């Protein structure tokens, strides 16, 4: 019997009104958006999102960092990217 370990659960916390724009990507989709070849998106361990209308990206990223202390929350300018530290 071969035991297969499931990947660690990736369930970042967000805020009401945000819009998630990318999570798990296929290799083709990752290449199409110029994603890194070793992107966490390929493993389902990354999430991109944008703030609710009227909220600045800076305020949004600050709030996501407070809600997700175990994740890297990166301000990409036009979206927030979250992945494991």
Secondary structure, DSSP 8 states (H G I E B T S, - for coil): ---------------TT-EEEE-S--HHHHHHTT--TT-GGGGT-EEEEE--TT--HHHHHHHHHHH-TTEEEEE-SSSEEEEE-
